[in-house]
């Protein structure tokens, strides 16, 4: 997630980053979306390609 530029992170650093990310995610979930209008498309389906031997 952090790439090759951060190869040796200690467990303590990872724990602190996770707490920060959890806080960011909680704020993101609670953001107010009422001032915007969104259009979405829902697509659902299954595509099977049976392989039949000759």
Long-range contacts (C-beta under 8 A, 24 or more apart in sequence): none
